[in-house]
Amino acid sequence: MKKHGTKSTAVEPQIVTSTPASTGQITLPRLALNTRQLLREFMLSAGMEAFVKEMEDDRTLLCGPKGEFQTDRRAYRHGHDVGTLVLGGRKVRMPKPRVRSVEGQELELPHWKLFRQEDPLDERVQEQMLVGISTRKYARSLEELPEGLPQSGTRRSSVSRRFVARTTRIAEEFLGRSLEEIDLPVILLDGVHLGDHVLVVALGIDATGKKQVLGVAEGTNESEEVGKSLLRGLIDRGLRVERARLFVIDGGKGLRKAIRTVFGAWALVQRCQVHKARNVLEHLPERQRVWVRASLRRAWSAPTVGRARDRLRTLGGRRTRSRTCRARSGV
């Protein structure tokens, strides 16, 4: 004896494919375009059919063969509902098979649970943004779907929210990672100005010479308090204090005080040569910047401290003579 359960009415998934048109009056490029279109539609339709079959197999696994009487039945089919899945970088609405336990609880199909996850959609949004696709053009960059599948999640505001949420989560995980197992003999501190805000960035260099971003602190300037907040955050994440370490800064007094306060005698502070050269050259006429920059590089690349100082004194004397000559000539 077979048991026939009552099911709710629902629309079964419709797979719509295109019929090949006559090619009698179609040029070769047009024919190639139509062939690619038909191939894409065929692959999408085949994939949808396979997915529908997998969900029916899930229902058979939970409820047993359809229409057969079972003495140990644990669940039964309960028609269809409308659900949302992620497909091709957007959300699509399609009929969702339902299963209920004999106690009346809703059961989720394994394949539906797997495919309804939104992480692939977040990854697609992030990838599109990183390769230069704007939020306005996101929908146009996606592949076409079979007809009859309502879609969502492609509007500019939705794409923007997903991108901000995903990048925020990734940044928090990256900037909160442990530093206990990393040996960092050199740390660079520098401020990046964004409007009225300053982001003080800590960049570490390990024993192999590899650079990696360690942390970021936000403030209105490169003050001592901002620097101490950044450095103490690194220590809380496992950065060793009792280790001789070189700190390279841009010359700000606030960051220098913060380093001395937090790391004391373990820290050796060096003025960044790039920032120093930039500050020096800004005070010079354009015609003198090339040879002064070259002289600074030769001095800083000297094999000994004494020779480097001699080259800097020579540069200073040359600059003094140049100013004297200009004063005498009235330039």
C-alpha positions as CSV (number, residue, x, y, z in Angstrom):
1,M,0.0,0.0,0.0
2,K,1.3,3.4,-1.0
3,K,0.8,6.5,1.1
4,H,0.0,9.8,-0.7
5,G,0.7,12.8,1.4
6,T,-0.9,16.3,0.9
7,K,1.6,18.8,-0.5
8,S,1.4,22.6,-0.7
9,T,1.2,24.1,-4.2
10,A,4.5,25.6,-5.5
11,V,6.1,26.4,-8.8
12,E,8.7,24.0,-9.8
13,P,12.0,25.4,-11.1
14,Q,11.7,26.3,-14.8
15,I,14.8,25.9,-16.9
16,V,14.6,28.2,-19.9
17,T,17.0,27.7,-22.8
18,S,17.2,29.4,-26.2
19,T,16.4,27.7,-29.4
20,P,19.1,28.0,-32.0
21,A,18.0,30.4,-34.8
22,S,18.5,29.8,-38.5
23,T,22.0,30.7,-39.6
24,G,21.2,31.2,-43.2
25,Q,21.5,35.0,-43.0
26,I,23.8,35.3,-40.0
27,T,27.4,36.4,-40.5
28,L,30.3,34.5,-38.9
29,P,30.9,36.9,-36.0
30,R,27.2,37.0,-35.2
31,L,27.1,33.2,-35.4
32,A,30.0,32.9,-33.0
33,L,28.3,35.3,-30.6
34,N,25.1,33.3,-30.6
35,T,27.0,30.1,-30.1
36,R,28.7,31.5,-27.0
37,Q,25.4,32.7,-25.7
38,L,23.7,29.4,-26.2
39,L,26.6,27.5,-24.7
40,R,26.5,29.7,-21.5
41,E,22.7,29.2,-21.3
42,F,23.1,25.5,-21.7
43,M,25.7,25.3,-19.0
44,L,23.6,27.3,-16.6
45,S,20.5,25.3,-17.4
46,A,22.4,22.0,-16.9
47,G,23.7,23.2,-13.6
48,M,20.3,24.3,-12.4
49,E,18.8,20.9,-13.3
50,A,21.6,19.1,-11.5
51,F,21.0,21.3,-8.4
52,V,17.3,20.5,-8.4
53,K,18.1,16.8,-8.6
54,E,20.5,17.1,-5.7
55,M,17.8,18.7,-3.5
56,E,15.3,16.0,-4.4
57,D,18.0,13.4,-3.5
58,D,18.3,15.1,-0.1
59,R,14.6,14.9,0.4
60,T,14.7,11.2,-0.5
61,L,17.5,10.7,2.0
62,L,15.5,12.4,4.8
63,C,11.9,11.2,3.9
64,G,12.5,8.0,2.0
65,P,11.3,7.1,-1.5
66,K,8.4,9.2,-2.7
67,G,5.0,7.6,-2.3
68,E,6.1,4.5,-0.4
69,F,4.8,3.6,3.1
70,Q,7.4,3.6,5.8
71,T,7.0,2.3,9.4
72,D,10.0,4.1,10.6
73,R,9.4,7.5,8.9
74,R,11.3,10.4,10.4
75,A,10.3,13.2,8.1
76,Y,7.9,13.9,5.2
77,R,7.8,16.2,2.2
78,H,6.1,19.5,2.7
79,G,5.8,21.1,-0.7
80,H,7.9,24.1,-1.8
81,D,8.7,27.6,-0.5
82,V,10.5,30.5,-2.1
83,G,14.1,30.8,-1.0
84,T,17.3,32.8,-1.9
85,L,20.6,31.4,-3.1
86,V,23.9,32.9,-4.3
87,L,24.6,32.5,-8.0
88,G,27.0,34.3,-10.3
89,G,27.7,37.2,-7.9
90,R,24.1,38.0,-7.0
91,K,21.2,36.5,-5.0
92,V,18.5,34.7,-7.0
93,R,15.0,33.6,-5.8
94,M,13.9,30.1,-6.6
95,P,11.5,27.3,-5.3
96,K,12.9,25.7,-2.1
97,P,11.9,22.1,-1.3
98,R,10.6,21.7,2.2
99,V,10.9,18.8,4.7
100,R,9.3,18.5,8.1
101,S,10.0,16.0,10.8
102,V,7.3,13.8,12.2
103,E,7.3,16.1,15.2
104,G,6.5,19.1,13.0
105,Q,10.0,20.8,12.9
106,E,11.4,22.3,9.7
107,L,14.4,20.4,8.4
108,E,17.0,22.0,6.1
109,L,18.3,20.2,3.1
110,P,22.1,19.8,3.1
111,H,22.7,21.1,-0.4
112,W,20.4,24.1,0.2
113,K,22.3,24.9,3.3
114,L,25.6,24.7,1.4
115,F,24.5,26.9,-1.5
116,R,22.7,29.5,0.5
117,Q,25.9,30.7,2.2
118,E,26.7,34.4,1.3
119,D,30.4,34.2,1.7
120,P,30.9,33.5,-2.1
121,L,28.9,36.6,-2.8
122,D,31.1,38.7,-0.5
123,E,34.2,37.3,-2.2
124,R,32.8,38.1,-5.7
125,V,32.0,41.7,-4.6
126,Q,35.5,42.2,-3.2
127,E,37.1,40.8,-6.3
128,Q,35.1,43.0,-8.6
129,M,36.0,46.1,-6.6
130,L,39.7,45.3,-6.4
131,V,39.9,44.9,-10.2
132,G,38.4,48.4,-10.7
133,I,34.6,47.7,-11.2
134,S,32.6,50.5,-9.6
135,T,29.5,49.8,-7.6
136,R,27.4,51.4,-10.4
137,K,28.7,48.9,-13.0
138,Y,28.8,45.8,-10.8
139,A,25.5,44.4,-12.1
140,R,26.7,44.9,-15.8
141,S,29.9,43.0,-15.1
142,L,28.0,39.7,-14.1
143,E,27.1,36.9,-16.4
144,E,23.5,36.6,-17.6
145,L,21.2,34.2,-15.8
146,P,18.5,32.0,-17.3
147,E,15.1,33.7,-17.7
148,G,12.6,33.5,-14.8
149,L,15.1,33.8,-12.0
150,P,14.4,37.0,-9.9
151,Q,17.7,38.4,-8.7
152,S,18.9,40.9,-6.0
153,G,22.0,42.1,-4.3
154,T,23.4,44.0,-7.3
155,R,22.3,47.5,-6.4
156,R,25.0,50.1,-5.7
157,S,24.1,50.4,-2.0
158,S,24.0,46.7,-1.5
159,V,27.4,46.1,-3.2
160,S,29.0,48.9,-1.2
161,R,27.7,47.6,2.1
162,R,29.1,44.1,1.4
163,F,32.4,45.5,0.3
164,V,32.8,47.6,3.4
165,A,31.7,44.8,5.7
166,R,34.0,42.2,4.2
167,T,37.1,44.5,4.0
168,T,36.5,45.7,7.6
169,R,36.4,42.1,8.9
170,I,39.5,41.2,7.0
171,A,41.4,44.3,8.2
172,E,40.4,43.7,11.8
173,E,41.6,40.1,11.6
174,F,44.9,41.1,10.0
175,L,45.6,43.9,12.3
176,G,44.7,41.8,15.4
177,R,46.9,38.8,14.6
178,S,49.5,37.6,17.1
179,L,53.1,38.9,16.8
180,E,54.6,36.5,19.3
181,E,56.4,34.3,16.7
182,I,57.7,37.2,14.6
183,D,61.2,38.5,15.1
184,L,61.2,42.2,14.2
185,P,64.6,44.0,14.6
186,V,63.4,47.1,12.7
187,I,60.1,49.0,12.9
188,L,59.1,52.0,10.8
189,L,56.6,54.5,12.1
190,D,55.1,57.0,9.7
191,G,52.0,59.2,9.5
192,V,49.7,59.2,6.5
193,H,47.5,62.3,6.2
194,L,43.9,61.8,5.1
195,G,42.0,65.1,5.2
196,D,41.9,66.2,8.9
197,H,43.0,62.8,10.1
198,V,46.4,61.2,10.4
199,L,46.9,57.4,10.4
200,V,50.2,56.4,12.1
201,V,51.3,53.2,10.5
202,A,53.7,50.7,12.0
203,L,55.7,48.7,9.4
204,G,57.9,45.9,10.6
205,I,61.0,44.4,8.9
206,D,61.8,40.9,10.0
207,A,65.3,39.2,10.1
208,T,64.9,38.2,6.4
209,G,64.2,41.7,5.2
210,K,60.5,41.1,4.6
211,K,58.2,44.0,5.3
212,Q,54.7,43.6,6.8
213,V,52.1,46.0,8.2
214,L,51.8,45.6,12.0
215,G,49.2,48.1,13.1
216,V,47.5,51.5,12.6
217,A,46.4,54.2,15.0
218,E,44.2,57.2,14.1
219,G,44.6,60.7,15.4
220,T,44.7,64.3,14.3
221,N,48.5,64.5,14.3
222,E,51.6,62.4,15.1
223,S,51.4,63.0,18.8
224,E,53.0,61.1,21.7
225,E,49.7,59.7,22.8
226,V,48.8,58.3,19.4
227,G,52.3,56.8,19.2
228,K,52.0,55.2,22.6
229,S,48.6,53.8,21.8
230,L,49.9,52.2,18.7
231,L,53.1,50.7,20.3
232,R,51.2,49.4,23.4
233,G,48.7,47.7,21.1
234,L,51.6,45.9,19.4
235,I,52.9,44.8,22.8
236,D,49.5,43.5,23.8
237,R,49.6,41.3,20.6
238,G,52.9,39.7,21.6
239,L,55.7,42.1,20.4
240,R,58.7,41.6,22.6
241,V,60.0,44.7,24.5
242,E,63.3,43.2,25.8
243,R,65.0,43.1,22.4
244,A,67.3,45.6,20.9
245,R,65.4,47.2,18.0
246,L,65.8,50.0,15.5
247,F,62.9,52.4,15.1
248,V,62.9,54.6,12.0
249,I,60.7,57.7,12.1
250,D,60.1,60.8,10.0
251,G,61.5,63.2,12.7
252,G,58.4,63.9,14.7
253,K,59.1,64.6,18.3
254,G,55.9,63.0,19.5
255,L,56.7,59.6,18.0
256,R,60.3,59.8,19.4
257,K,58.9,60.4,22.9
258,A,56.4,57.6,22.6
259,I,59.2,55.2,21.6
260,R,61.4,56.2,24.5
261,T,58.5,55.9,27.0
262,V,57.3,52.5,25.9
263,F,60.6,50.8,24.9
264,G,63.2,52.8,26.9
265,A,66.8,51.8,26.4
266,W,65.9,48.9,24.2
267,A,65.1,51.3,21.3
268,L,67.5,52.9,18.9
269,V,65.8,55.7,17.0
270,Q,66.9,56.7,13.5
271,R,65.6,59.6,11.4
272,C,64.2,58.4,8.0
273,Q,66.6,59.4,5.3
274,V,63.8,59.8,2.7
275,H,62.0,62.2,4.9
276,K,65.2,64.1,5.8
277,A,66.2,64.5,2.2
278,R,62.7,65.6,1.3
279,N,62.7,68.3,4.0
280,V,66.1,69.5,3.0
281,L,65.3,69.7,-0.7
282,E,62.1,71.7,-0.1
283,H,64.2,74.6,1.2
284,L,66.5,74.7,-1.9
285,P,66.0,76.2,-5.4
286,E,65.1,73.7,-8.1
287,R,68.4,74.0,-9.8
288,Q,70.3,72.8,-6.7
289,R,68.2,69.9,-5.7
290,V,69.8,67.3,-8.1
291,W,73.4,67.7,-6.9
292,V,72.4,68.1,-3.2
293,R,70.3,64.9,-3.3
294,A,73.2,63.0,-4.9
295,S,75.6,64.4,-2.2
296,L,73.3,63.2,0.6
297,R,73.1,59.8,-0.9
298,R,76.9,59.5,-1.2
299,A,77.2,60.6,2.4
300,W,74.6,58.1,3.8
301,S,76.2,55.3,1.8
302,A,79.7,55.9,3.2
303,P,81.3,52.8,4.8
304,T,82.1,54.6,8.0
305,V,80.5,57.2,10.2
306,G,83.6,59.4,10.0
307,R,83.6,59.5,6.2
308,A,79.8,60.1,6.2
309,R,80.3,63.2,8.4
310,D,83.1,64.5,6.2
311,R,80.9,64.3,3.2
312,L,78.1,66.1,4.9
313,R,80.5,68.8,6.1
314,T,81.7,69.2,2.5
315,L,78.1,69.5,1.4
316,G,77.5,72.2,4.0
317,G,80.6,74.1,3.0
318,R,79.6,74.1,-0.6
319,R,76.1,75.3,0.3
320,T,77.7,78.2,2.3
321,R,79.9,79.2,-0.5
322,S,77.0,79.1,-2.9
323,R,74.9,81.4,-0.7
324,T,77.9,83.8,-0.3
325,C,78.4,84.0,-4.0
326,R,74.7,84.8,-4.6
327,A,74.8,87.5,-2.0
328,R,77.8,89.2,-3.5
329,S,76.3,89.0,-7.0
330,G,72.9,90.3,-5.7
331,V,71.0,87.3,-6.9
